[in-house]
């Protein structure tokens, strides 16, 4: 081999090596940052990912720039708050790496759609789904579905991409989530992004981090569920610290056998998520589980009643939470009722008041206080709106679903009626009443609403021990 041949060979090898090195240099954002992304308005927006280069990462969008120095192959840049709008182009660049350009990026409101099967239930499976799919085209509503996976350790990466709502994209998305996002986007008139992270047949503790469980003295010794933390690790941890407005949550069926524990468990999960997303006290909207199982006419115990009671308790005692009632959308034979549109509509109303301060009534009546007057119990309520109503056909003021008990704690079916903004309850079988329950059944047959068209939550005035109170 002569000298010129050697020089050409060495030069060629060097160029090839340089090309290979350049090809390997790569900066990669988390999959939440793709074309069609929705970013949260009015909050710092973390953007993060990985790289095999040491140089400074620059993220730019809508005239704002943020920089980050990688550490151990990871980087994070926090963009200063953005105003709602778009579409924008986001650029992510680094010396030695190809520049990434994300197109059609919007700024608006971002919500997580979490829970089990009734949140996972798709739009195409829902009542009215076909019509909703046909009319779904809306570039200001964007969807991201997290792959349903488990992991024994917290992940930092997630797969997926954002897509604008259209007849081609919404059918397999959460029905409750879609109806919520559709109505919310229309009400607030800014872009809305929905992140669906839900799996059927799962318990709340599966959506919590190991640290959150271990650090909570009230639950750490009683959480024995197989798979605890594994959904959090695979489907919540890799989403953080994406900037969000809040979460909607439809879950509880898998915890019904330990309903009383849910009073502690769900608040711990909410706190865990808020810490994970670095946004303390973000709004958390709870869907009360729907009626299910055969209708029972006589008063009886029910774990379904007890989980609804726990959900009501959480909504009244945890800051920035709200409850959506579903007593009118149940199915005796199917734990998955098809009526998802009313659920999504009510979630949107709850968000409009809790997150956006709109001056509307967004809740059905909620029990406030009782007064005993002879053989009657007079009940007063919050969220009366413009008045209480017995939803009857034909119209009338008689109510169903109330039971009443005296000193012996035995409940009897009661007569109840709307009187002004109160409900008066009595029974010939209870001469000296003490306590009242409403909708205390697996499948409550109830009809107390307000005139704004929202149903009352089941409730109890008593604090008697319930069947799940000592279950661990």
N, C-alpha and C positions, 0 to 999 in steps of 0.2 A: 504494500500500500504506500503510494508516494505521499509527499508532504501535503500537496493540494487536496488529495482525497481525504487525508486525515483531518485537515482543517474544515472541509465541507461536512464531514461526518460529525465532528465535535460541535460545529455551529448548528447543524440540524438537530442534534440531540438536545442542545441547550434550548433552542427555540421550542422544540416539542415539550421539553420539561416545563418551560415557562408557560406554554399554552395549557398544559395539563394542570399546572398550579393555579392558573387563572380560572380554568373551568371549575376547579374544586372550590374556589373562593365563593361563598354563598351566604347571603343574609336571608333569613326566613322569618316572616312575622307569624304569630299565632294565627290559626285558621279563622278566628273570629274577624280578622282583618283581611277582607277579600273585596272584590268588586261587589257593589250593592250593599256594603256595610251601612248600618245605622249607628251613629255615635250619640252618646247622651249629651244633651244640651246643658249649659249652665253649671257644669261640673268639670273638674280636671279630668282629662281623658288619658289614662295610661295606655300606651301602645308598646307591645313587647314581643320578643321572639328570640331566635338563636342566630349565631354566626360563627364562622371558623376564622374570622379575622379580628385583630385587636383594635382596629381603628374606630374612631368615634362614629356613632350612628346618628343620622339626622332624619327627623320626621317632620314633614311640612304639609299643612292643609289650611285652606281658607285664610292665607296670609299670616298664619302662626307657625312657629318653628320650635321644636324641642330636640335636645341632643342627649345622647347617652353613651357612656363608656362601657363596653362589654366587660363582664367578669365571668370567668369560667364558661365562656361560650354563650352567655345569656345577656340580654340587654333589655332595658325598659326606659322609655321616654314619656314624660307626662306633658301633654299639651294643655295649655291654659284654656279655660272655659270657652266654648264656642256657642254661637247663636244658632237657633234652629234654621234649617234651610238646606240649600244645595240644589242640584248635585255639585259635588266638589271632586277634585282629584287629590288623592293623598300620595305623596312620594316618600319612599324610604330608601336612604342611600348610605353608602359607607365606602371609603377608599378601598379599592381592590375588589369590590363586589359590584355586581350589576345593580343598577337602580331599579327599584320596584315601583310601579305606578298602579294604584288602585283607583278604578273609575266608578263613577256614579255613586259616590259616597254621600249619604245624607246625614243631617244632624237633627235629632228630635228626642224622642222618649223611648227608652229601652226597658222591657219587662221580661222577667223569667217566668215560664209556665211550668210549674213543678207539681209533682204528685204521683199518683198511681194510675190505675187503668181508666178512671173516669176523666182524667186529664189527658191521658194518652189517646183516648177514643177519637178516631179521626173524623174530619168533617164529612167525608163521603159516607161514613157509617151513621151520621146523625140525621135526625128528622129535619127535613128542609135543606139537607146538605146539597142535593143536586142543584136546586135553585141558587143557593149561596155560591156554589162553585161557578155556575154560569155567570154570575154577576160580580165575580171577585176581583177583576182587574183593577189594581190600585198601586201605582208605583210608589206611593207614600207609605205603604204597608209592606214591611220586609220580614222574612221568616228565616230562622236558622234552627235546624233540628240536630240535637246532640246524639251521636250514635249510642244505642243502648248497650252498654258494656259495664263490666265490673273490674275492679283492680284491688289488689291487696295493699298497694302503696299509692299515695297521691301522685297523680300525673300532672305534667305541665303542658302537655300537648293535647289538642282535640282535633278531630277530623270534621270536615263539613264546609259549607259555603252559604252565604246569604243569597236569597232569591226574592225578587219582587212578587207580591201576591198576584196571581193570575189563575185562570182555569187549569193551567198546566202544573201549578205548584202547590195549590192549597188543599187538594183532595186528601192527601196523606198527612196533613198537619193536624194538630190537636183541634177538635171541633170547638171546645170551650175557649181555647186560646185564640182561634181565629175570630169567633164572634166577639170576644172581648176586644181584640185589637181593631177590628173593623169599626165597632161603635166608638171606641176611645179615639181613634184617629179622626173620625168625623166630628167628634165633640170638641177636641182641642185644636184641630186644624194644623197640626204639625206632623212630620214623619213619625211613625211608630215602628220599632223593631221588636220582634218577639223571639225569644230563645226558648225552645221547647226542650226541657230536660226532665223526662218522666218515664216511669217503668211500671207496668201493671203488677199488682200483687205484692207490693213492697211496703215495708214498715218505715216509720219516720226515722228510726235510728240507723237505717241503712243509708240515709241521706245526711248523716252527721260525721264529722271528723272523729278520729280516735281520741285526739286531745280533748275535744269538747265533751266527749263522754267521760273520759278519765278524770277531767277536772271538775266534774259535777258530782258532788258527794251524794246527791239525792237519787241519781240514776246509775252511777258507774257499777254498782254491785248487783243491779237487777237487769241490766241489758245483756241478755244471753242470745239474742237473735242471731241465727246463722246469717252471715253476710253483712252484719253491722259494719258500717263505714265504707263498704266496697263501692256503693253507688256514688257516695260523696267523692271518693278518690278518683273515679273514672269520669264522672259527669258534672261535678260541681267545681272541684279543685282546679281543673284546667281552664275553667272559664274566668277565673279571678286573676287580676283585679279589674275585669272589664267594668266600665262605668255603667251603672244601671239606675233606673228610677225606683224599681221595686219588684215584687214577686206576687204572682197569684198561685194559690195552693189548693189542690183538690185531692185530699188523701185523708185517711182515717179508718177505712174499712179494715185494713190489716192490723190496726191497733185496737179494734173494738173490744177484744177480749181482755185488754188491759186499759180500759177507757179512763179510769181514774188517774192512772199514771200519765196519761196524755196531757193532763193539766200541767205537769212539770216538763214532760218530754218535748212537746211542741215549742214552748217558750225557749228551751235550751237550743233547739234546732234553729229557731229564728235568730237568736243571738249569734249562733255559730255562723250562719250565712252572712249576717251583717258584718261580722268581723272578717270573714273571708274576703268579702268584696270591699273592705275598708270603707264602708259607708254605714256607720252606726244609725240605727233607728229608721232605715229605709222602710217605706210602706209595705206591709205584708197582708194580703187579702185572702181570707180563709173561706172556702166553700164548705158549708155544713153538708154532711153526707145525706143522700136522698133517701126517701122511704123505700123499704125493701122487705120482702117476706110477706106471708099471708096477713091480712087484716084481722086483728083480734079486737072484739067488741068490749071485752071486760078489762079493767085495769090489771096490768101485769108488769113484771120486771122485763127489761130489755137492754142488752148491751148496746144496741143501736141507739136507743134513747140516751144511754150513758155517754157514748162518744159524742153525740150532738151536744149534750150538756157540757162536756169538757171543751169542745170547740167554742161554745158560747162563753164559757169561763175565760178562756184565753183571750178572746176578742175584747172582753171587758177589762182585763187586767194587764195586758201587754200594750205598751205604747205603740202608736202608729199601726194598729191592726184594725181590720173590719171584718164583719161576718156577712156572708151571702147565704140566704135561706132557700132551700129547695123542696119544701114540703109539697109543692104542687106538681113536681116533675118526676115522681118516683114510678116504679114498676114492681108489682108484687112478685113477679116471676124472674126478674132479671136485675142483677145488681148494677147493670150498666144501662140506665135509662137513656133513651135516644134523644130526649129533649135537652139539647145542649145550648140552644140559642138563648133561652131565658137566663141560663147560668152566666153565659158570657155577657149578656146585656146588663145583668145586675152587678157583675164584677166591674164593668166599665163605669156604672153609676157610682160604685164605691170608690173607685180611683178618682173620679171627677171631683168628689168632695174631699177625700183624705189627702190625695197627692196634689190636687190642683185648686182646691179651695172654692169650687163652684157652689153657689148658693142654692142647692137643690136638695130635696129629700132623697137619700140614697139607700135607706134601710127601712125594712118593715118594723112594726112595733116590737119593742123589747121591754120585758118586765122590769118595773122600777120599784114598786112598793105595794104593800097590802094593808088593808084596814079591816078589822073584824067588827061587824055590826050585827049583833044578835046571831042569827043562823046564816048570815051571809058574809062572804069575803069580797071586799071591793078592791079591785086591782087597778093600779095606775101604770102608765107606760111612758117610756121615752120613744122618740121617733113616731109620734102620733101623726105627724104631718098636718093635713087639714081635717083630720078626723079618723076615728076608728070605724070599721065597717065589717059586718058579717057577710062574707061572700057567699050568697045563697042564690039559688035559682028555683022558684021565684024569689024576689028580694024579701028580706026579713031581718030581724035583729037577733035571732037565736044563733048560738054558737055551738060548735061540736068540738070534741077532743079534750074537754075539761074534766078533771077528777078532783075530789075533795076528801080530806081526812080530818079526823078529830084527834083527841089525845091518844087513842090507840094506834095511830099511824096507819090505819087501814084505809085505803083509798076506794071511793065509790064513784061511779059515773055521776056527773053533776049537770044541773041545769045552769046555763050561762047565757048572758045577753049583754049587748052593748048598751050602755047608758051614758050618753054624752061621750066624754073621752075616757071613760072607765069601763071595766067589765065587772059585772056582778055575778057571783057564783054561789050556788046553794044546792042542797040535796035534802030530801025528806029523811034520808037515812043517817044524816049527820046533824044532830041538833046543836052541837057546840063545835063548829069547825075551827081548825087551826092552820091547815096548809092546803095549797092547791098545786096541781100539776096540769100542764097543757102539752098535748102532743107526746106524752110519755109512752111511746110504743115503737116497735120496729117499723111499722107502716102507719104513721099517724094520719087520722082522718080529721082534718082541721080546716077552719075557715075564717080565722081572724086576720084581717088585712088592714092597711090604712088606705085612705082614698087616693093615694098616689099609685096604687096598684102593686104594693109590695107586701108579701106575707110575713106574719109574726113568727119569730123563732120559738120553737118549743122551749119550755122552761119549767122550773120547779121553785116554789117559794121555800121549801124545806131544806134542811141540811142532814136529813136522815142518812145513815150508812147505806151505800148502794152495793150491788153484787160484785163489782170489780174493784172495790176500794182496797181490799187487802191482797189483790193479785199482783204478783211480781213478774 
